[in-house]
Amino acid sequence: MVRPGTISPLRYLKNAIDTQIYVKLKDGSEYVGTLKVTDGTMNLILEDAMELKNDGKDIVAKVGKVLIRGSMIQYISFNPDMALETRQE
């Protein structure tokens, strides 16, 4: 049950469309990119995405558009400073 005045994680994610996010996967992969689409199972489509390593410090590859399956996500960061800092490198 969601308490009155709280935002569900899915709504928070949908409110983040067209913003930059950082996604860490269960296998250790990391991505940063612009969130374009999400659904009820937290599947994500990122555009202008980059694969990272070492907690976002090193760029592995610029992958463009990527689909991330929601069941593979360990966590998502909506910290724009981290995403923008990484993308400028």
C-alpha positions as CSV (number, residue, x, y, z in Angstrom):
1,M,0.0,0.0,0.0
2,V,1.3,3.4,-1.0
3,R,1.0,6.1,1.6
4,P,-0.8,9.3,0.7
5,G,1.7,11.9,-0.6
6,T,4.4,9.4,-1.7
7,I,5.4,8.8,-5.3
8,S,5.6,5.2,-6.5
9,P,8.9,4.2,-8.1
10,L,7.3,3.7,-11.5
11,R,5.7,7.1,-11.4
12,Y,9.1,8.6,-10.4
13,L,10.7,6.8,-13.3
14,K,8.0,8.0,-15.8
15,N,8.5,11.6,-14.6
16,A,12.2,11.2,-15.5
17,I,11.6,10.7,-19.2
18,D,13.8,12.9,-21.4
19,T,16.3,13.3,-18.6
20,Q,19.7,11.7,-18.2
21,I,20.0,8.7,-15.8
22,Y,22.6,6.3,-14.7
23,V,21.7,2.6,-14.6
24,K,23.7,-0.2,-12.9
25,L,22.8,-3.8,-13.9
26,K,23.0,-6.9,-11.8
27,D,25.9,-8.2,-13.9
28,G,28.0,-5.1,-13.1
29,S,27.4,-3.3,-16.4
30,E,26.7,0.5,-16.2
31,Y,25.0,2.8,-18.6
32,V,24.2,6.5,-18.7
33,G,21.9,8.0,-21.3
34,T,18.6,9.9,-21.9
35,L,15.6,7.9,-20.7
36,K,13.1,7.8,-23.6
37,V,10.7,5.0,-22.7
38,T,9.8,2.9,-19.6
39,D,6.9,0.5,-18.8
40,G,5.3,-1.2,-15.9
41,T,8.1,-3.8,-15.6
42,M,10.8,-1.0,-15.6
43,N,12.1,-1.9,-19.0
44,L,14.0,1.1,-20.2
45,I,15.1,2.6,-23.6
46,L,18.0,5.0,-23.4
47,E,19.2,7.2,-26.2
48,D,22.7,8.6,-26.6
49,A,23.7,5.9,-24.2
50,M,27.2,5.0,-23.1
51,E,28.4,1.8,-21.4
52,L,30.7,2.6,-18.4
53,K,32.9,0.8,-15.9
54,N,34.5,1.6,-12.6
55,D,31.4,3.3,-11.1
56,G,31.0,5.5,-14.1
57,K,34.6,6.7,-14.3
58,D,35.6,5.1,-17.6
59,I,33.7,4.9,-20.9
60,V,33.7,1.5,-22.5
61,A,31.6,2.3,-25.6
62,K,29.1,4.7,-27.0
63,V,26.2,2.5,-27.8
64,G,23.5,5.0,-29.0
65,K,20.1,3.5,-28.3
66,V,19.9,0.6,-25.8
67,L,17.0,-1.4,-24.4
68,I,17.5,-2.5,-20.7
69,R,15.3,-5.2,-19.3
70,G,13.8,-4.2,-16.0
71,S,14.6,-7.5,-14.3
72,M,18.3,-6.9,-14.9
73,I,18.5,-3.5,-13.1
74,Q,20.2,-3.3,-9.8
75,Y,19.6,0.4,-9.3
76,I,19.0,3.7,-11.1
77,S,20.4,7.1,-10.2
78,F,18.6,10.2,-11.2
79,N,21.5,12.4,-10.2
80,P,22.0,14.6,-13.3
81,D,25.4,15.8,-12.0
82,M,26.8,12.3,-12.2
83,A,25.3,11.6,-15.6
84,L,26.4,15.0,-17.1
85,E,29.9,14.7,-15.6
86,T,30.4,11.3,-17.1
87,R,29.1,12.3,-20.5
88,Q,31.5,15.3,-20.8
89,E,34.5,13.0,-20.8
